[in-house]
Amino acid sequence: VSNFRNMFTAAAVDGVLSAFRSICGDDGVSLGETVREQHGKDESVHRCRPPDVVVFPRCVEEVSALAKLCHRHQLPIIPFGTGTGLEGGVGAVKGGVCFSLRNMDQILDLHPEDFDVTVEPGVTRKALNSYLRETGLWFPVDPGADASLCGMAATSASGTNAVRYGTMRENVMNLEVVLADGSVIHTAGRNRRPRKTAAGYNLTNLFVGSEGTLGIITKTTLRLYGVPEEMVSAVCSFSSVQAAVDSTVQILQAGVPIARIEFLDEVMIDACNKFSSLSYPVSPTLFLEFHGSERSLEEQVNTTEDITQSNGGSDFQWARDAETRNRLWKARHDAWYAALAMRPGCKAYATDVCVPLSRLPHIIVETKEDLIESRLTGHIVGHVGDGNFHCLMVMDPSDQDELHRVHLFSQRLARRALAMDGTCTGEHGVGLGKRSLLCEEVGPSVIRVMQSLKDAIDPNNLMNPGKILL
Amino acid sequence: MHSNRYCNRIIVLPFSVLLEIRVKPDNSGVVTDGVKHSMNPFCEIAVEEAVKLKEKKLIKEVVAVSCGPQQSQETIRTALAMGADRGIHVEVAGKDYETLGPLQVSKIMAALAKKEDAQLIILGKQAIDDDCNQTGQMTAALLDWPQGTFASEVSLDGDKVKVVREIDGGLETIKISTPAVLTADLRLNTPRYATLPNIMKAKKKKIANVKPADLGVDLTSRLEVLKVEEPPQRQAGVKVETVEDLVGKLKETGRI
């Protein structure tokens, strides 16, 4: 039997467990080692930190009752969606109760004429888009993984489409949240879904990106978009990183409403070629996607081609039909696995800095130089349209020296980004590993404000302790 | 001069299927009230193929037909939003709809095919709620037309159709003359998502209403459903401590 660290007697533990069972049923409470391990890690390099027990509530009333119980016994609460996070956000550093929300999987209240829908935490973005097929609508935020939408709200997720459609911050209209004491709030008011509002403090965006440290998200109301009439993707190779990134900046400055613009350096393209059986030239590359009517596409493409060609870019390789386009973007999303495949037996770690567009060429070039000097395996891939790029580091987990060099490299990269008016995390979140960098990024006065918000909303620090704030 | 636009009209038959299956308490059937319907995935593929042929300018018109109660019109609208030109709703409701099966639907299709002078009928290979896989074949038989079923590739070649079929042993390529019936299998294509502008345009396309009696079709079923029941509940597993225990348990339950 596991030990709840705050509880002193086995009887007390049994008491709480049977109370949990009376709320979400006998099979809604698990002490199994494998289940707890599954719920103690995500897709990051952070080691597994299993909770003491995993509960599986089926509705918000059960979440609230469970939270009240945890509050009474001062047990940490860790919300869990799909476990696809990249910053160790679900690790139970102080043990406690993991709330696995996967059984709350309803899509509620779709309003196609208003372009909004409300979903529970067990609904993933692919499940939602499949449900929406016949309405002509979709939810475009696409972080790669088939993540829980409420989890995406909790981590302020983004993706390859953000340059055109925004991130979760711009697309969450309302949240239903259960606080640490079990009370249930609707951040914009119950059922409210106006397209804009000036009513009171923006609580919705306070909880977006709070990574489970302020409350458990049990519903999110999302902004939907019309499925584009036509989509076309293209690949363009450049002789230098500078040329590729300069093109990106110019394309955006020209006002092209480009839907996706992804950069892959030659190391990344080489890995992708090998992993996904492609044959792109091994040089800095841009993967582009355009959405719109046929006429609008023509205009977008012409403007973009002029720009890339003026930077010495190759002819575009086109992907027009759905199957070819999907293969292209799958190759991009498989970058992680492609990087791992280059050194079997190794682990991967992704950096996530984001800088103002104009600083992008500089930071990527400096970063590549640092990689070579530090003798590290790093692949650069990123949403350059947002000024955000990832350096996929592959390292041998048994080589302490390499691990140390990766750590130092990431710190230098984050500080480089901060020095260029950027952020240490564009989309993955702070989680466990970037708490000190957050302090450097926002400064002590802001940390004080953040801490006072946390103290006001969760005075006992039960909500996902050890994340975001030190 | 040989016209390369021999095929004038394709009829597709998109069916709607239940998204959630629950057996009625009296075991007489499945619950249909209030359950969300959606176009059968294989029918989506069939509609997509017809629209693709029209986009390649190999055929002139795609007609979407659906048989059922009022809500079948939604399925036709989805087909129209994907690119079908017009729809025909064959009204079948109440008791008749409960007993509507592949034989009745194929009689309706055969009658419509003659009335509309179609060159090709494309259907999904089977509905995912009843898994019958009979309508296409029966329709071809009633019309005495050739059939290309489980199609994973379709190409028009003059007045013939080349069909690559997925069969147990691999792939079979056949050439059949038109008019013909084709049924779509999974890998034939990836259906497009309906876009908002196309959904708006679809609202203006025509859907004609027809009754089975007008087509001279008798809907009486020759089948009587005696009982519908769920598969047996899955038993919980049993954990054992050692390999010897495992072997013992397997012998006990007669597995080895």
Interface residues (C-beta under 8 A of the other chain):
Chain A: R133 E134 T135 G136 L137 W138 G226 V227 P228 E229 S293 A322 E323 N326
Chain B: S38 M39 E74 T78 A81 T190 R192 Y193 A194 T195 L196 P197 N198 I199
